Amino acid sequence: MFVVAHPGHELRAYHLLERVRPVVAVLTDGSGSASTSRIDESRSVIDRIGGSPAAVFGSLTDRDAYGALMSGRPNGFGELVDKIADDVLARGVTAIVIDAAEGYNPVHDVCHWIGRSAIRWLVAQDRAIDAFELDLVGHPEGDGRGVRIALDDAAFMRKLAAIAAYPALAGEAAAAFELYGRDAFRTEFLRHVEPAPIPPASWVPYYETVGEARVHSGLYSSVLRYGVHVRPILEALTSRGVHPDEDALRPAHQ
């Protein structure tokens, strides 16, 4: 199962999708500030490779997700943990790939901890789960322990074609190619998820500095703060149904 924050994240590991035909959970509909959903585009990607949408599939609008973060409401996110865990049990899933928490986008990071929380609960139920994370803004080759897949020419061309057929992500794809070079995306890297605490309240992620700049320019009226808004949500998620002990996350690879 893939557990991703937004539609289109699955393209970062498109060849893996082709090979394993996973169940894919997507937290939001990718509507952003324009309120135009792109969930059907991801549904088409998943259908083409023979995968399956999960029970959680575009469950929130991006506005809903940000609103829940700003107001400190963890319940909706906790319900997603429960639905994902139930889906894993029902389908007999043995490996989960989640968005990495890179401090770039708060919903990406919340998705990461939703995934971790579901995995922790499943492990506490004696389910053996291999857990991986997928970088979304970092270099495709990544670092750390995990699995690297090198795409041959045919697989790479199929991946590029899938990206080109997803017009809502054209700008993001162009920026990523410019930053790292197109050939960097011949590698797909899944990092093993290791036990880790949530960052301290003093941490200032990239999205917070961007928010400050946009408030200063008049685009936003207030800043989403990690320590004030996001961390309490993560604390609620990590303590949900399992004592918040780092060692409770014991993926099968360990």
C-alpha positions as a Markdown table, in Angstrom:
| # | Residue | x | y | z |
|---|---|---|---|---|
| 1 | Met | 0.0 | 0.0 | 0.0 |
| 2 | Phe | 1.1 | 3.5 | -0.8 |
| 3 | Val | -0.1 | 6.2 | 1.6 |
| 4 | Val | 0.4 | 9.7 | 0.1 |
| 5 | Ala | -0.8 | 13.2 | 0.9 |
| 6 | His | -1.7 | 14.4 | -2.6 |
| 7 | Pro | -2.7 | 12.9 | -6.0 |
| 8 | Gly | 0.4 | 12.6 | -8.2 |
| 9 | His | 2.9 | 11.7 | -5.5 |
| 10 | Glu | 2.6 | 8.1 | -6.8 |
| 11 | Leu | 4.4 | 9.2 | -10.0 |
| 12 | Arg | 7.7 | 9.6 | -8.1 |
| 13 | Ala | 7.8 | 5.7 | -7.9 |
| 14 | Tyr | 5.9 | 5.0 | -11.1 |
| 15 | His | 8.0 | 1.9 | -12.1 |
| 16 | Leu | 7.5 | 0.4 | -8.7 |
| 17 | Leu | 3.7 | 0.9 | -9.2 |
| 18 | Glu | 4.0 | -1.0 | -12.5 |
| 19 | Arg | 5.9 | -3.9 | -10.8 |
| 20 | Val | 3.8 | -4.3 | -7.6 |
| 21 | Arg | 0.4 | -2.9 | -8.6 |
| 22 | Pro | -0.3 | -1.6 | -5.1 |
| 23 | Val | -3.3 | -0.3 | -3.2 |
| 24 | Val | -2.9 | 3.5 | -3.1 |
| 25 | Ala | -4.3 | 5.7 | -0.3 |
| 26 | Val | -4.4 | 9.4 | -1.1 |
| 27 | Leu | -5.4 | 11.8 | 1.8 |
| 28 | Thr | -6.5 | 14.8 | -0.1 |
| 29 | Asp | -8.0 | 15.6 | -3.5 |
| 30 | Gly | -5.1 | 17.8 | -4.5 |
| 31 | Ser | -7.5 | 20.7 | -5.1 |
| 32 | Gly | -5.2 | 23.3 | -3.5 |
| 33 | Ser | -6.2 | 26.9 | -3.4 |
| 34 | Ala | -7.8 | 26.6 | -6.9 |
| 35 | Ser | -10.4 | 24.1 | -5.6 |
| 36 | Thr | -9.9 | 21.9 | -8.7 |
| 37 | Ser | -9.6 | 18.3 | -7.7 |
| 38 | Arg | -7.0 | 16.1 | -9.5 |
| 39 | Ile | -8.0 | 12.8 | -7.7 |
| 40 | Asp | -9.5 | 11.4 | -10.9 |
| 41 | Glu | -6.1 | 11.8 | -12.7 |
| 42 | Ser | -4.4 | 9.7 | -10.1 |
| 43 | Arg | -7.3 | 7.2 | -10.3 |
| 44 | Ser | -6.5 | 6.9 | -14.0 |
| 45 | Val | -2.8 | 6.3 | -13.3 |
| 46 | Ile | -3.6 | 3.6 | -10.8 |
| 47 | Asp | -6.1 | 1.9 | -13.1 |
| 48 | Arg | -3.6 | 1.9 | -16.0 |
| 49 | Ile | -1.0 | 0.0 | -14.0 |
| 50 | Gly | -3.5 | -2.5 | -12.5 |
| 51 | Gly | -3.5 | -1.1 | -8.9 |
| 52 | Ser | -6.4 | -0.3 | -6.7 |
| 53 | Pro | -7.6 | 2.9 | -4.9 |
| 54 | Ala | -7.7 | 2.4 | -1.1 |
| 55 | Ala | -10.6 | 3.1 | 1.2 |
| 56 | Val | -9.0 | 6.5 | 1.8 |
| 57 | Phe | -8.8 | 8.2 | -1.6 |
| 58 | Gly | -9.2 | 12.0 | -1.8 |
| 59 | Ser | -11.0 | 12.0 | 1.6 |
| 60 | Leu | -10.2 | 15.7 | 2.3 |
| 61 | Thr | -10.0 | 18.8 | 0.2 |
| 62 | Asp | -6.7 | 20.7 | 0.7 |
| 63 | Arg | -8.7 | 23.5 | 2.3 |
| 64 | Asp | -10.2 | 21.1 | 4.8 |
| 65 | Ala | -6.8 | 19.7 | 5.7 |
| 66 | Tyr | -5.2 | 23.1 | 6.3 |
| 67 | Gly | -8.3 | 24.2 | 8.2 |
| 68 | Ala | -8.0 | 21.2 | 10.5 |
| 69 | Leu | -4.3 | 22.0 | 11.1 |
| 70 | Met | -4.9 | 25.7 | 11.8 |
| 71 | Ser | -7.7 | 24.8 | 14.3 |
| 72 | Gly | -5.8 | 22.0 | 15.9 |
| 73 | Arg | -8.5 | 19.3 | 15.2 |
| 74 | Pro | -6.8 | 15.9 | 15.2 |
| 75 | Asn | -9.9 | 13.7 | 15.0 |
| 76 | Gly | -10.3 | 13.8 | 11.3 |
| 77 | Phe | -6.7 | 12.7 | 10.8 |
| 78 | Gly | -7.0 | 10.0 | 13.5 |
| 79 | Glu | -10.0 | 8.6 | 11.6 |
| 80 | Leu | -7.8 | 8.3 | 8.5 |
| 81 | Val | -5.3 | 6.3 | 10.6 |
| 82 | Asp | -8.1 | 3.9 | 11.5 |
| 83 | Lys | -9.4 | 3.5 | 8.0 |
| 84 | Ile | -5.9 | 2.9 | 6.6 |
| 85 | Ala | -5.1 | 0.3 | 9.3 |
| 86 | Asp | -8.5 | -1.5 | 8.7 |
| 87 | Asp | -7.8 | -1.5 | 4.9 |
| 88 | Val | -4.3 | -3.0 | 5.5 |
| 89 | Leu | -5.9 | -5.8 | 7.6 |
| 90 | Ala | -8.7 | -6.5 | 5.1 |
| 91 | Arg | -6.4 | -6.7 | 2.1 |
| 92 | Gly | -3.5 | -8.6 | 3.8 |
| 93 | Val | -1.0 | -5.8 | 3.0 |
| 94 | Thr | 2.5 | -6.6 | 4.1 |
| 95 | Ala | 4.4 | -3.5 | 3.0 |
| 96 | Ile | 3.6 | 0.2 | 3.2 |
| 97 | Val | 5.2 | 3.2 | 1.5 |
| 98 | Ile | 4.5 | 6.6 | 3.0 |
| 99 | Asp | 5.5 | 10.2 | 2.1 |
| 100 | Ala | 8.7 | 11.3 | 3.7 |
| 101 | Ala | 8.4 | 14.2 | 6.2 |
| 102 | Glu | 10.8 | 16.7 | 4.7 |
| 103 | Gly | 9.4 | 20.0 | 6.3 |
| 104 | Tyr | 8.4 | 21.2 | 2.8 |
| 105 | Asn | 4.6 | 20.9 | 3.1 |
| 106 | Pro | 2.6 | 20.4 | 6.3 |
| 107 | Val | 0.2 | 17.9 | 4.7 |
| 108 | His | 3.1 | 15.8 | 3.5 |
| 109 | Asp | 4.4 | 15.7 | 7.0 |
| 110 | Val | 1.1 | 14.9 | 8.6 |
| 111 | Cys | 0.6 | 12.1 | 6.0 |
| 112 | His | 4.0 | 10.7 | 7.1 |
| 113 | Trp | 2.9 | 10.5 | 10.7 |
| 114 | Ile | -0.5 | 9.2 | 9.8 |
| 115 | Gly | 1.3 | 6.4 | 8.0 |
| 116 | Arg | 3.7 | 5.8 | 10.9 |
| 117 | Ser | 0.7 | 5.7 | 13.3 |
| 118 | Ala | -1.1 | 3.1 | 11.3 |
| 119 | Ile | 2.1 | 1.1 | 11.1 |
| 120 | Arg | 2.7 | 1.3 | 14.8 |
| 121 | Trp | -0.9 | 0.2 | 15.5 |
| 122 | Leu | -0.5 | -2.8 | 13.1 |
| 123 | Val | 2.8 | -3.8 | 14.6 |
| 124 | Ala | 1.3 | -3.7 | 18.0 |
| 125 | Gln | -1.3 | -6.2 | 16.7 |
| 126 | Asp | 1.6 | -8.5 | 15.7 |
| 127 | Arg | 1.3 | -7.8 | 12.0 |
| 128 | Ala | 4.6 | -7.9 | 10.2 |
| 129 | Ile | 4.8 | -4.8 | 8.1 |
| 130 | Asp | 7.7 | -3.6 | 5.9 |
| 131 | Ala | 7.7 | 0.2 | 6.1 |
| 132 | Phe | 9.3 | 2.6 | 3.6 |
| 133 | Glu | 9.3 | 6.3 | 2.9 |
| 134 | Leu | 9.5 | 8.1 | -0.4 |
| 135 | Asp | 11.2 | 11.5 | -0.8 |
| 136 | Leu | 9.1 | 14.0 | -2.7 |
| 137 | Val | 11.4 | 17.1 | -2.9 |
| 138 | Gly | 14.8 | 15.6 | -2.1 |
| 139 | His | 17.1 | 14.0 | -4.7 |
| 140 | Pro | 15.5 | 10.9 | -6.2 |
| 141 | Glu | 18.5 | 8.8 | -5.3 |
| 142 | Gly | 18.0 | 9.6 | -1.7 |
| 143 | Asp | 20.2 | 8.5 | 1.2 |
| 144 | Gly | 20.1 | 5.9 | 4.0 |
| 145 | Arg | 19.1 | 2.2 | 3.9 |
| 146 | Gly | 16.5 | 1.0 | 1.6 |
| 147 | Val | 15.7 | -0.2 | -1.8 |
| 148 | Arg | 16.9 | 1.4 | -5.1 |
| 149 | Ile | 15.4 | 0.6 | -8.4 |
| 150 | Ala | 17.3 | 1.5 | -11.6 |
| 151 | Leu | 15.0 | 2.0 | -14.5 |
| 152 | Asp | 16.0 | 0.8 | -18.0 |
| 153 | Asp | 15.3 | 2.9 | -21.0 |
| 154 | Ala | 11.8 | 1.4 | -21.7 |
| 155 | Ala | 10.7 | 1.8 | -18.1 |
| 156 | Phe | 12.0 | 5.4 | -17.9 |
| 157 | Met | 10.2 | 6.3 | -21.1 |
| 158 | Arg | 6.9 | 4.9 | -19.6 |
| 159 | Lys | 7.5 | 7.0 | -16.5 |
| 160 | Leu | 8.1 | 10.2 | -18.4 |
| 161 | Ala | 5.0 | 9.5 | -20.5 |
| 162 | Ala | 2.9 | 9.0 | -17.3 |
| 163 | Ile | 4.2 | 12.3 | -16.0 |
| 164 | Ala | 3.5 | 14.1 | -19.3 |
| 165 | Ala | -0.1 | 12.7 | -19.2 |
| 166 | Tyr | -0.7 | 14.4 | -15.8 |
| 167 | Pro | -1.1 | 18.0 | -16.8 |
| 168 | Ala | -1.9 | 19.3 | -13.2 |
| 169 | Leu | 1.7 | 18.4 | -12.3 |
| 170 | Ala | 3.4 | 19.9 | -15.3 |
| 171 | Gly | 4.9 | 22.8 | -13.3 |
| 172 | Glu | 6.2 | 20.7 | -10.5 |
| 173 | Ala | 7.7 | 18.1 | -12.9 |
| 174 | Ala | 9.5 | 20.9 | -14.9 |
| 175 | Ala | 10.9 | 22.4 | -11.7 |
| 176 | Ala | 12.1 | 19.0 | -10.5 |
| 177 | Phe | 13.8 | 18.2 | -13.8 |
| 178 | Glu | 15.5 | 21.6 | -13.8 |
| 179 | Leu | 16.7 | 21.1 | -10.3 |
| 180 | Tyr | 18.0 | 17.5 | -10.5 |
| 181 | Gly | 18.2 | 16.8 | -14.2 |
| 182 | Arg | 15.8 | 14.4 | -16.0 |
| 183 | Asp | 18.0 | 11.4 | -15.7 |
| 184 | Ala | 18.1 | 11.6 | -11.9 |
| 185 | Phe | 14.5 | 10.2 | -12.0 |
| 186 | Arg | 15.8 | 6.9 | -13.5 |
| 187 | Thr | 16.3 | 5.9 | -9.9 |
| 188 | Glu | 13.4 | 5.2 | -7.5 |
| 189 | Phe | 14.5 | 5.0 | -3.9 |
| 190 | Leu | 12.4 | 3.7 | -1.0 |
| 191 | Arg | 14.1 | 4.4 | 2.4 |
| 192 | His | 13.4 | 2.1 | 5.3 |
| 193 | Val | 11.3 | 3.9 | 8.0 |
| 194 | Glu | 13.3 | 3.9 | 11.2 |
| 195 | Pro | 12.0 | 4.7 | 14.7 |
| 196 | Ala | 12.1 | 8.4 | 15.3 |
| 197 | Pro | 10.5 | 11.0 | 17.6 |
| 198 | Ile | 8.5 | 13.9 | 16.2 |
| 199 | Pro | 10.6 | 17.1 | 15.8 |
| 200 | Pro | 10.8 | 19.4 | 18.8 |
| 201 | Ala | 8.4 | 22.4 | 19.0 |
| 202 | Ser | 11.4 | 24.8 | 18.3 |
| 203 | Trp | 11.9 | 23.3 | 14.8 |
| 204 | Val | 11.1 | 25.8 | 12.0 |
| 205 | Pro | 10.3 | 23.9 | 8.8 |
| 206 | Tyr | 10.5 | 25.4 | 5.3 |
| 207 | Tyr | 6.7 | 25.8 | 5.0 |
| 208 | Glu | 6.6 | 28.1 | 8.0 |
| 209 | Thr | 9.2 | 30.5 | 6.5 |
| 210 | Val | 7.2 | 30.5 | 3.2 |
| 211 | Gly | 4.0 | 31.2 | 5.2 |
| 212 | Glu | 5.7 | 34.2 | 6.9 |
| 213 | Ala | 6.8 | 35.6 | 3.5 |
| 214 | Arg | 3.3 | 35.3 | 2.2 |
| 215 | Val | 1.7 | 37.0 | 5.2 |
| 216 | His | 4.2 | 39.8 | 4.8 |
| 217 | Ser | 3.2 | 40.1 | 1.1 |
| 218 | Gly | -0.5 | 40.1 | 2.0 |
| 219 | Leu | -1.2 | 36.8 | 0.3 |
| 220 | Tyr | -2.0 | 35.0 | 3.6 |
| 221 | Ser | -3.7 | 36.4 | 6.7 |
| 222 | Ser | -1.9 | 34.1 | 9.2 |
| 223 | Val | 1.0 | 31.6 | 9.4 |
| 224 | Leu | 0.7 | 27.9 | 10.0 |
| 225 | Arg | 3.2 | 27.3 | 12.7 |
| 226 | Tyr | 4.8 | 23.9 | 13.3 |
| 227 | Gly | 5.1 | 24.3 | 17.1 |
| 228 | Val | 1.6 | 25.8 | 17.6 |
| 229 | His | -0.5 | 24.1 | 15.0 |
| 230 | Val | 1.2 | 21.0 | 13.5 |
| 231 | Arg | 3.1 | 19.4 | 16.4 |
| 232 | Pro | 0.0 | 19.0 | 18.6 |
| 233 | Ile | -1.6 | 17.0 | 15.7 |
| 234 | Leu | 1.5 | 14.8 | 15.4 |
| 235 | Glu | 1.5 | 14.2 | 19.2 |
| 236 | Ala | -2.1 | 13.1 | 19.0 |
| 237 | Leu | -1.4 | 10.8 | 16.1 |
| 238 | Thr | 1.7 | 9.2 | 17.7 |
| 239 | Ser | -0.2 | 8.4 | 20.9 |
| 240 | Arg | -3.3 | 7.1 | 19.2 |
| 241 | Gly | -4.1 | 3.6 | 20.5 |
| 242 | Val | -0.4 | 2.8 | 21.3 |
| 243 | His | 1.8 | 4.0 | 24.1 |
| 244 | Pro | 4.1 | 6.6 | 22.5 |
| 245 | Asp | 7.3 | 4.5 | 22.7 |
| 246 | Glu | 9.7 | 4.9 | 19.8 |
| 247 | Asp | 10.4 | 1.1 | 19.9 |
| 248 | Ala | 6.8 | 0.3 | 19.1 |
| 249 | Leu | 7.7 | 1.0 | 15.4 |
| 250 | Arg | 9.4 | -2.3 | 14.4 |
| 251 | Pro | 9.0 | -2.8 | 10.7 |
| 252 | Ala | 9.6 | -6.3 | 9.4 |
| 253 | His | 13.0 | -5.4 | 7.9 |
| 254 | Gln | 14.3 | -4.8 | 11.5 |
